[in-house]
Amino acid sequence: MRQLQGGPGPGGRWVDGVAQELELLPPDGPDPGADGHLRMRPFTAVDPAVARRAAQQAARLRGG
């Protein structure tokens, strides 16, 4: 999970993971909003094949 999402590294500094390198998550650590909840960006895929697979998975999760 740490390789995917990143995490604190040596000295407490954030080390970005693969998701940040692919621009699926913003760089640096989690960004708590004013209400204390994490802010999330909607998923957007540049590659049409990735967008198609993401839509298929979302449909499966919704049960359709």
N, C-alpha and C positions, 0 to 999 in steps of 0.2 A: 504494500500500500504506500509506503514511504517513497519508493521509486516512482510510483505513479503520481502521487499528489504532492510530493515534497515534504519537508519537515525540518525541524531545527537541526542544525549541524554543529560542528565544533564551535565552541565559544558562544552558542546560542543564536548564531546568525542563521537565517532561513536559507535552505538549499532547495531550489526549484526542482520539481520532478518532471517526468516525461509529459504530463498533461500541460504544464506551463510551456515546455519547449514546443509542443504542438499547438499552442495557443487555445487549448480547451479550457484552461483555467488562467486567471490573471497572474502575472508574476508576483513574487513575494508571498508572504504568508496569508492566512485567512484575514479577511477585511470585515471586522465587526461593524455593523451599522449603529446608528444612534440608539436603537432599541436593544442592542446587545446580540441581535441575531446576525448570522453571516449573510452577506450579500451574494447573490448568485447571478451570473449572466446566463441568458438563454443560450442553449447550444446552437451553434451555426456551423455547418459543414461547407467548406469550399469545394471539396471533391464531390462530384455528383454520386459516385458509387457509395461513399461514406454517408451522404445524405439519404440515399435510398435505404441502406441498411439500418440507419438510425430510425427512419420512419417505420420500417417493418418491425423493429424491436419495440418501438413505442406503441404500435398497433397491437402487438402481442400482449404487452403489459396492460393495455386498456381492455383486453379481452375481445378484440375485433379483428 
